[in-house]
Amino acid sequence: MEQEFTADDFCKRNRSYELRIIKICTVLCIVGLALAILSGCAYEPTDRGQIEEYITRELGHKEYELAEASVETETSEYTWKVHDNRNDLDFEVYDDFYADAGIIISVGRTLTDNYDHALLEKYKDLIPEWMTYTGDDKEISYEISYRTVEEMESKCDGLWNLFLQFNGMHGGFTLKYEFRYTAPDRDQSEAGLALAFDYSRADVSGFLGTDAYGRLGAISLEELYTQVRDAYSAFVFLYQLSDPMQELTREDQERAREHSGVYHVGLYDGEGRLSFASDAIGFYDYLSFGNFYNLLQEQGFTVEGTPEDFIYTSDTGDGYHFSYAFWDQSLGAYYEKNGETCAVEREREPVLTQEEILTICGLDTLFTIYYEVERIDRNRDYIIY
């Protein structure tokens, strides 16, 4: 039955809409007025005394010469020229207006400076050639490439010593970095011309000093070592790469198991119970060829070869050959079953999904970041810890 509306009903609705519009307009007017009043108070530039206080308290410099007045530059309408007598360095302090119209409206003045950049420019000859500058006007950052653990540690030493030099001249010096593992075939791999290992898993970024939010970066050379080495170890362990594995200690391998992005491999017995493999680790929902080799060996299957190249014979007599050498430009990564080529589901990467593992060897797997799991109810799709 259709509902009937009278003229009075329509009038009531229209009045309701009109009241809503009036309320919205009123709120917007109040917000606009508040912004206008606040911005008027905050528009006046920071006085010279406050600039001196910023240089002394925020930058930590007491021996300096400050210009009598600000000047307009491309960077800021109010730029203060400063000379640091201690380091014989010219730098600038910028005084800018800001407005944040979030839940709570806030406006005011903000002071920033280019001291770190000016210091870096003066002593740029101290920067080693293996540090590639990737920063901009707001932050200083470098990319650092390495191929071996020895090279990685040597460059951690160099970066830390460089930071100590600059930090000694300016206590607020901050430097961002990204360590990048440059395997011989990485460029080809990322261009789709070779087997696709996820090399980004070995990369790690961070900073030395204190960032804009007051957070403290690595506070020691040992912490820097650990951060970079753990990412590299996790990458190597996830793929079970033989040559790099020789550089890893037992402690490296144990730490790799707990690294961010590494998943424990559970085996589901069909009755709600779960056990964990001790020698295999995986990604979010797949396993590399190398860790599939470890899983098969641990479960007592017939396997011949190494984690990078092996043959597995199933209970039905089917022969499977997995190798990191198996790569085809059009097909991507693949394995062989009874001599026939089988493309992996993830195309370019030499890994197997949970479904592929179940089909190939009958193992029903579960990948989880949690090591303590009592049982899993797959019908309801949740885990009980």
N, C-alpha and C positions, 0 to 999 in steps of 0.2 A: 504494500500500500504506500503510495507516495505521500510524503509529508508536505503539508500546505503551510505557506508563510504569508502572514498578513502584512499590510503596509507598516503597521506598528513594529513588527519584528524587524523589518528592514531598517527602519529609523533607529531602533535601538542599536542594531549592529553598526550603523554608520556613526552614531554618537560614540560608541565604544572605540572604533578605529580612530576617530578624531581625537579622543582623549589620549590614546596611545601615542599618536603623532606629536601632540602637544608636550607630553612628558619627555619624549625622546629629544625634541628640540630644546626643551628647557635644560636637560642634562648636558647637551652639547654646548649650549650657550655658557653654562656654568664652567664646563671644562675649558672652553676657549678663553673665558675671562680669567680663570685661574692661571692658565698658561701665559696670558698676556701680562698679568701682574708679576708673576714669578720671573718671567724672562726679562722684564724691565729691570728688576732688581739685580739679576745675574748678568745683564748685558755689559755692565761697567767692567772694564778690564781689571785684572789683578794688579794691585799696586806693587811698587818696587820692593817694599819691605817683605811682602809675602814671597816674592821671587827669591830674595836672599835667603829666606827661611827654607824654601824648597831646595836650594842648592846645598845648604848646610845640613839639613836633616835628611832629605830624601837621597841626595847624591853623595853626601858624606865628605864634601870638600869645603875647606875653610880658607884656603889661600887662593883667592880669585879676584878678578876685576870684572865688575858688572857695569854695563852701559847705563847711562843716565835715563834713557827712555827706550821703549820698544820701537821696532820698525816693522813695516809690512814686507813680507817676503812671499814667495810662491807657496811656501809650506803653511804659513799662518799669517793672519792679519796683525797679530801681536807677537812678534819674535824678539826675544831678548838675547843680545850678543854677550857672550861670557868668555873670559880667558882664565884657564886654570893654570896658576903659576907653578904649582908643584910638578905637573906633567908637561908644562909648556904647551898647552893645547887650547885651541879655539873651539867652542861648541855653542849650541843654541838651546834656549828654553822656549817652548811654545805655549801660549796662553789662549785657549779656545773655549767657546761657549758650547754647551751641550744641552739637549733636552731629551728626556726619556718619558714617553707617554705610555707607560705600562699600566699595571693595576694601580700603582701609586705614582702620580705625576712628580717628576723631579727634574729640575733644571739647575744649572750652575756653571762654574768655570772648571776646566781641567788643565793641568800642567803636565807637559811631556817634554822630552829632550832627545837630543841626538848624540849624547856623550859616548855611548858604546860605539856607534858608527864612526865618530870622529877619532876615537882612540884606535879603532881597527884600521882606519885609513892611514894614520900616522905611522903605525907599526906593521903595515901590511907585509913587509919583508920577513916578518917572523912566521907567517903562515906557510906551512909546507905545501909543496906542489900537489900532494895526494889529497888535499882537502879542496873540494869543489864548492864554490859559493853558490847557494841557492836561496839566499835571503832577499829581502826587499827593504824599503824605507822604514818599515816598522820593526822588523826583527832580523837578527843575525843567525843564519843557519848554514850548515855545510853538509854535503854528502861525502861519505867516506867508504870507499870500496875495498874489499879484501877477498882473497881466495883460499887462504889457509888459516888455521888457528894461530899459528905463529905470527902471520902478518896481522891478523886481527888484534892480537895482544900488543904487538909493537905499535900499532896505530892508536890503540887505547892509551898507551903510555904517552905518545906524542900529543894527543888531544888533551889529556889531563894536565900535562906540563905546560901546554900553551894556555890553558884556562888559568892555571895558577899565576902565570906571568901577567896576564891581563887583569885578573882579579886583585893582584897585588897593587896595581896602579889605580884600580877603581873597584871598590868593594861591591858595587851593585852590578858588575858586568855579568851578562847572561848570554849564553851561546847555545843554540839548538843544533842537533846533529841527527843524521840518519846513517846508520851503518848498513851497507848493502853487500850481500854475498854475490860476487860476480863469477859464477861458474863459467867455464869456457864456452858452453853452449847456451847461456842464459839469453843473450840477445836473439839468437835464432829461435829459441823456444818461445819467447814472448812475441815473436813476429809470426808464429805459426809455421815455422820451417823445420822444427825439430820436436822431439818428445817433450810434452808439456809438464814439467815439474812445476809445482807452485812455489817458485823461488821467493815470493814475497813473504812467505812464512819465516824465512831466515832473516828478513830485514827487521830492524828495530830502530825506533826514534826516541829521542828524549832531549833533555837539556841539562846544562850545568849552570848553577846559579839559582836565581829566584825569578819565576815568571810573573806575568802581569797580575795574576791572581794571588800572589804571595806564596805559591807552592814552591817547595825546595826540590831541586833536581838531585842527581846522584851526588852524594856527599863525600865519596872516597873513590880512589882508583879501583879498589876491590869491588865496589858496587857497580861501577861502570863495566868492569870485566864481566861480572856475573850477568848483568842485563843483556849484553851483546852475545856472550857465549851460550846462554840458555836458549835464545832464539835460534841460533845456529844449530845447537844440539838437537832441539826439537825437530827442526827440518830434516836433518840427517837421519834421525831415528825414525821419523814417520815414513821415510822411503827406504830405510836400511841400505844406504849407499856404502859399499865396502871400503873404498879408500878413505873417505872422510870419517867413517866409523872408527878407523884405527887411531884417529886423533882424539877420540872421546874416552874419557875415563869412566869407570863404573859409576862414579858420582854424577858425571854428566848425564848418563843414561837414566839414572834414577830421577834426576831433576827434570829431565825431558818429559817424563811421564806426568809430571804435575804442572807442566807449562800450559799457559792459556791456549785454548784451541785444540788441545790433545784430548782424545776420548778413550776411555777404557773399553775393552772389547768383552762383552758378556755373551754367554752361551745359554740359550733358552732350552730347557729340557722338555717343554710341552706340558709340564705339570705345575707350572707356576713358580718353579725354582730357577735360580740364575747362578751360574758360576763364572768366574772371570779368568780370562787367559792371562798368564803371567809374562809371556814373551812377545805379546802383540799389542800395538796401540793403533788407533785409527783416527780418522777425521770425523766430521759431524755424522755422516751416514755412509761412509765408504772406507775401504781398506786398500792400501797400496799393494802392489805385487809382492814387494819385499816382506811386508808384515803378514800377508796371506801365506807366504812360505813359512814364517814362524808359527802361525796359527795351525797350519796343517801338520807340521812336525810335532808340535806340542800335543795335538790330539791323536797322534799315532798313525797318521796316514803315510802312504808310500810316496816319498819325495826324494828326488835326486837333483843335485846341483847346488846353487847358491841363491840367496835372496834376490839377486839381480837377474838370474837366469836358471830356471829349474823346470823339471818335468814331474807332473803329478799323475798317478794312475788311480782312477776311481775304483770303487767296489764293483762297478759294472764292467770294468775293463777298458773304459775310455781313457785315452792318453791326452793330457793337457800340457801344453808348453807355454810358459810365461817368461817373458824376457823384456828388459828395458831397451833392448836393441830392436824390438818390434815396433816399427813406425812406418806409416805410409802417408804420403802427402795428402791424398784424398780421403783415406780411411781414418787416419789418426793412429792412436795407440790401439793395439789388438793383441790377442793371444791365439793359439792354435789348438783345435780339438780334433784329434785323429788326423792331423795334417791339414785341416781346413782352417781358413782364417776367420776369426770371430771378432768383430769390433766391440770394444767396451762401450758401456752405456754413456759414460762421460766423455766419449769421443777422443779428445786429445790427451787426456791424462791417464797414466798407467795405473788405474785403480779399479776396484770392483765394488759394486753396490751390495747392500744386504741381500737383495733379490738374486743377484748373480752368484753370490757365495752359496746361497741356499740351493740354487739349481746345480751348481758345479759339484759341491761336496756334501750337501745335505745338512750343513751346519746352520742353525737358526740363530742369527747374531743380534745383539743389541748394543748400540754404542751410547755411552753415557759418561758425563764428566764426574759422576758419583761412583765411588768404589764400593760403597756399602748399599746393596740393594737386596731386600729380602725376597720379594717376588713381584711378578708383573702380571697384570690382568690385561691381555691383549684385546679381549672383547670390549673392554671399557677404555682401553688406550690410556692407562695411567700406571704409575709405578708406586709401590709401597715401600718405604724405607724403614 
